[in-house]
Amino acid sequence: MPWLEPHRLAGAAPLPSRRRLIVFYTPGQPIGKNYWRPAMEKGATSIDLARATLPAPIDVLNGYKKDIFMVGGQLKLKSKDHEGTCALLTGRANVHPGGNPGGQSAARGAGISIDQLLGKRMGETPLVLGYGGRLNSLRGPSLMSSLGENRPVRPIISPTRAFEHLFGGPIGNETEAEAKRRVAQRRSLLDQNARQLMALRKNLAGGEKLNLDYHLEEIRRLENKLVDDERVAGRCSGTKPGLVKVEGEKTSRMKGARMQMDVMIEALRCGARNISIMQCGGGGQMMTQPCYAPEYDLDLTVNEHEMQHSEGKNMDKRIQIERAYYRLFAAFLDKMKAATDTDGLPLLDNSIVLWCKALGHRHSCDRMFYMLAGGKNSGITKLGTYEDPGNRYTNDLLISLLQLMGQSDEEFGDPQLTQGGIVV
């Protein structure tokens, strides 16, 4: 079924609060801690950002200090370096199908990711969008969202396709009549699949039956999606994005990422989605050579990924690249503030935004750095501060996100890596 895409389930259970959860990912490592952590007194574990000066390249966020909680220092991720992306939201070390632990390209998530867990509980399939290099179905380490062990979720990487699947309507050059015929045909195919698979099920052993049940579950979800498409399309409206070409020409990939952001924010604003991921690039890079984003003063003929392996070299260029990513995040926060939620408040007021990378100090998964952004209804009590939570795994930050979203979880992912939620 090549048209299998994330969707919202019909008859979804209401959220326990108005809050949305958004994960905003940029690739690579945030250089060293001296390039993102504000100056702090020896022995201190927290900083009031209002009285701090952010170092370059994160200084572009000086105007957003009251909207963010910076957390990092000794936080660590249970993963190998370039496999960090698919471990980031699962709280577990990765699996390697085929028994090849040395093959990074085969790495897959070893459990369900936090976005998919919340989606299952709330009756919503999260919106997973991506843009940039290394995002394809063959690059397991680049896929953040996971339905379970070795069940990665591929992001939608086309802004136009994301819009069409969210808000309905014709695809490509279809007419309205052709679109209706396509939906009817899909329903017929789903009915036929379900009947054939149910007939097969009685002849299967226990393990095979379980795998088949996973597939039947996806078919039931798709049936609900097709019914739900018309409801979402009738409630939401937006401007369909244009096409972006990056192959073979010098075009900013940041432009495509911003178009994806616009589609996502419209989906959040009108209630078509409440849980979303915006993934800008794979584990090591978003932009291929050259690193080109003139709107963010970036025009470098360098290999972004290789530069990250050279600690201390070409620091001026590395600062330029990271500053562009922080500016992209700042643009997202601007859009979240400008969008009006259904209660008349800025969308950011009712949202929790996790900014993250899959790498930490010296291209490892140690000494990680994250940010939470939100507004007055986000539940984040430490907005406007930086804190080092000590020697802990990122599982504890994920537990805090679950709790902010109205869940009672005291552990997530590998229980051996859990100490309890970080007070945020």
Beta strands, then each sheet from edge to edge (+ up, - down):
strand 1: 20-25
strand 2: 46-48
strand 3: 68-72
strand 4: 127-131
strand 5: 275-280
strand 6: 291-293
strand 7: 298-300
strand 8: 351-356
strand 9: 369-374
strand 10: 385-387
sheet 1: 2+ 10- 3- 9+ 8- 1- 5- 4-
sheet 2: 6+ 7-
end
